[in-house]
């Protein structure tokens, strides 16, 4: 069997925040889809998922990008529910995703790990 890597306290907090954020977002989807209350709940879930991304900070790039995508979708849903405008929703989603990628340093990690990737 593989030896499981022990999580630090911060990573454990991140996993807990991930579970809580996912539960909040699922609750928001099934409790009054399309209502302002659902949008507000989705915003809360997106914020918790952003915190989870910050605390987990996995070495696995797809995991980080998946967490950022889930959080960005939550912010986009909140924006669309409150504005009913696709343009503002898309603009905000792109800005939030770009900010999170920059803030969590994923660009630097990709550059740093690029030398270890296999080239075909």
N, C-alpha and C positions, 0 to 999 in steps of 0.2 A: 504494500500500500504506500501511496505517496505520503510524505510527511506534510501535514498541514502547517502553513505559515501562521504564526501567531500574530494576531492583529494588535496594533498599539491602541491605547485608549482613544486617541483622536480618530483612528480608522473605525473603531467600534462605534463611536458616536456618529460617524458618517454613515455607517450601515444602518444604525437605528433611525437616523434622519431620512435615509433613503426609503426605508419601509414606511415611515410615517408620511412622507411626501407622496408616495404612491397611493397609500390608503386615502389621503385627503383628495387627491386628484380623481381616483376612482369614485369616491363618494360624490364629488362635484359632478361627475358625468351622469351618475344615475339618480341624483336628487335634483330634479328640475332642470333638465338639459335645456340650455338656451335662455335661462333666466339670469337676472343680474346677481341673484344670490349664488347661483352656480358659478358665475364668472368670478365673484369675490372669493369663493372657496378655491377655485382653480388658481387664483393669484397666490393664495396662501400656500397651496401645495407646490407651486412653482418656486416660491421663495425657499421652502424647506428643501426642495431638490437642489437648488443652487447651493445651499449650505452643505448638503450631502456631497456635492461635487467638490467643494472646497476641502472638506475634511477627509474624504476617501482618497482623493488625488492618486488614483491607481497608476501603475506603470504601464498598464494596458491601454493603449490609445482608443480602441473601439469602446471600451467601458466609459472612458471620460467623454467621448463624443456622444455616446448614447444618453448619458446623464444630462449633458448640455442640451441635446435635442428634446428630451422630455421636459426639461425646465422651460426651454424656449417655446414649446407648444403650449404650455400652460399660460405663459405670458401673452402669447398670440391669441389664445382663446379668450382671455380676460379682455384684451383690447378689442377684439371683434364684438364681443357681447356688449361692451359699453359704447362703442362708436358705430357699429354696423357698417364699417367702411373697410373694404378689403385692402385698399392702398395703405392706410395707416397700420393695418394688421401686418402686412408684409414688411413695411419699413421698420416697424418695431421689432419684429421677429429677427430680421437681419441684424439690426443694431444690437439686440440683446445677445444673439449668438456670437457676434464679433467681439463684443465686450467680454463675454465669459471666456472665449478662447484666449483673448489677450490677457485677461486678468488672472486666469489660472495657469498661464505660462505654457500652454500646449504647443505653441509655435516653437518655442525654444527647445522643448523636449523632442519634437519631431526632428529639428535640425541636429540636435545632439545625438539622437539614436539613428540618424540616417546612415551613418557610416557602418552600422551593424546590420543593415538590411542586405538581403541577397539581391544582387543585380543579375538580371537575365540577359 
